């Protein structure tokens, strides 16, 4: 018999992506967390939910403190 393979698409929600972005931020992986934020912005109509207020605030403050005001906007 042939084994049937099933693929299940993983849906990342806004809060999950926010958690990953904050983890990258805390690990000082600037390129990675800004990539996640860019993805959230570009795919906002296909992602369920949004990052939490605390996640957004932490990422925004990190941009400002790091001199990346353009990224914060």
N, C-alpha and C positions, 0 to 999 in steps of 0.2 A: 504494500500500500504506500501511497505517496503522502507524505506528511504535509498538511496544509499550513502555510505560514500566514499568520495574521499580523498586520501592522496596525498599530493604533497611534494616531496622531496625538502628540502631546500639546495641550493648549496651555500656554503660559498666561497667567492672569497679571493684571497690573501690580497687585501686591507682591506676587512672587518675583516679578522682574524688579520691583523696587527693593526687595530683600537682597537679590543678587547684586544689584547696583551698589547698595550700601556695603555689602561684604567686600566688593571690589574696592570701594572707596577706602574702607578701613585697612585693606591690604596694600594701599597706596598704588593701586593699578588704575591710574587715571584714564588711560586709553580704553580700558575695558568698560569702566562704568560710564564714560561718556558715550561709548558705542551703544550701550544698553539704553541710555536716555534718548539718543537719536532714534533708535529703533522704536521706542515707545511713542515718540512724537510722530514718526512716519507711518506707523501702523496703528494709530490710535483708534481707527474705526473697526479694526479686526481683533483688538485685544479687549477682553472682558475686564472691566474694572479699571481702577487707577491706583497708582502707588498711594500709600497712606500719607496724611499730612506730615507726620513726623519724618517719614522717608524723604519726602520732597524738601522739607526744611533743612534736613541734614545735608542733602546733596547741594542745595542752593547755597547754603553757608560755606560749604567746602569750595565751591566755585569762586565765591567772592573772596574768601580768605587766601585762596591760591592764586589770585590775580587772573581768574578766568571769567571775567564778567560776561564776555560774549557767549560762553557756553551756558552760563546761568540763564541767559535770556532765551 
